[in-house]
Amino acid sequence: MRIPFSGTVVDGKVSQLGGPMLTIEELAAIRRRVEELRLEHGDLEAAISALGDRPFTDEIQMRRLKKRKLQLKDMIAKLESNLIPDLDA
């Protein structure tokens, strides 16, 4: 999935309306990191599902996996917000 981004390029850096100037390489690095985090998030979803299918579930392990999954979701949202320019209404 591609993350929409619109901005202007000035001296090799991308201007995000009111946001930081990011180089094209920095934007690409952020996008790569988001994809890595999404993969890990999906892996955790599968692990949580498999653990939940067991008759005797380790509740502590389940809590840790769910907590990590939520942390990943928050990290993804934060990185994606850095890619989307702020728009004044």
BELHU-V991451 format. One record per pair of residues at least 4 apart in sequence whose ideal C-beta (glycine too) atoms are under 7 Angstrom apart, sorted by sequence separation. I is the first residue (numbers start at 1). J is the second residue. D is the distance in whole Angstrom. If there is no record, write none. Layout:
BEGIN
i:I j:J d:D
i:I j:J d:D
END
This chain:
BEGIN
i:9 j:13 d:7
i:16 j:20 d:7
i:22 j:26 d:4
i:24 j:28 d:6
i:25 j:29 d:6
i:26 j:30 d:6
i:27 j:31 d:6
i:28 j:32 d:6
i:29 j:33 d:6
i:30 j:34 d:6
i:31 j:35 d:7
i:32 j:36 d:6
i:33 j:37 d:6
i:34 j:38 d:6
i:35 j:39 d:7
i:36 j:40 d:7
i:37 j:41 d:6
i:38 j:42 d:6
i:39 j:43 d:6
i:40 j:44 d:6
i:41 j:45 d:7
i:42 j:46 d:7
i:43 j:47 d:6
i:44 j:48 d:6
i:45 j:49 d:6
i:46 j:50 d:6
i:47 j:51 d:6
i:48 j:52 d:6
i:49 j:53 d:7
i:58 j:62 d:6
i:59 j:63 d:6
i:60 j:64 d:6
i:61 j:65 d:6
i:62 j:66 d:6
i:63 j:67 d:6
i:64 j:68 d:6
i:65 j:69 d:6
i:66 j:70 d:7
i:67 j:71 d:6
i:68 j:72 d:6
i:69 j:73 d:7
i:70 j:74 d:6
i:71 j:75 d:6
i:72 j:76 d:6
i:73 j:77 d:6
i:74 j:78 d:6
i:75 j:79 d:6
i:76 j:80 d:6
i:77 j:81 d:6
i:78 j:82 d:7
i:79 j:83 d:7
i:80 j:84 d:7
i:9 j:14 d:6
i:10 j:15 d:6
i:22 j:27 d:5
i:52 j:57 d:6
i:57 j:62 d:6
i:15 j:21 d:6
i:16 j:22 d:7
i:51 j:57 d:6
i:7 j:14 d:5
i:8 j:15 d:5
i:14 j:21 d:7
i:7 j:15 d:5
i:13 j:21 d:4
i:14 j:22 d:5
i:7 j:16 d:5
i:13 j:22 d:6
i:13 j:23 d:5
i:14 j:24 d:6
i:51 j:61 d:7
i:12 j:23 d:6
i:51 j:62 d:6
i:12 j:24 d:7
i:14 j:27 d:6
i:48 j:62 d:7
i:51 j:65 d:7
i:48 j:65 d:5
i:47 j:65 d:6
i:48 j:66 d:6
i:44 j:65 d:6
i:48 j:69 d:7
i:5 j:27 d:7
i:44 j:68 d:6
i:45 j:69 d:7
i:44 j:69 d:4
i:3 j:31 d:6
i:41 j:69 d:6
i:44 j:72 d:7
i:3 j:34 d:7
i:41 j:72 d:5
i:40 j:72 d:6
i:41 j:73 d:7
i:37 j:72 d:5
i:41 j:76 d:7
i:37 j:75 d:6
i:38 j:76 d:6
i:37 j:76 d:5
i:34 j:76 d:6
i:34 j:79 d:5
i:33 j:79 d:6
i:34 j:80 d:6
i:30 j:79 d:5
i:30 j:82 d:6
i:30 j:83 d:6
i:27 j:83 d:7
i:19 j:85 d:6
i:19 j:86 d:6
i:17 j:85 d:5
i:18 j:86 d:5
i:16 j:85 d:4
i:17 j:86 d:5
i:16 j:86 d:7
i:17 j:87 d:6
i:3 j:80 d:6
i:5 j:83 d:5
i:7 j:85 d:6
i:5 j:84 d:7
i:6 j:85 d:6
i:3 j:83 d:5
i:4 j:84 d:7
END
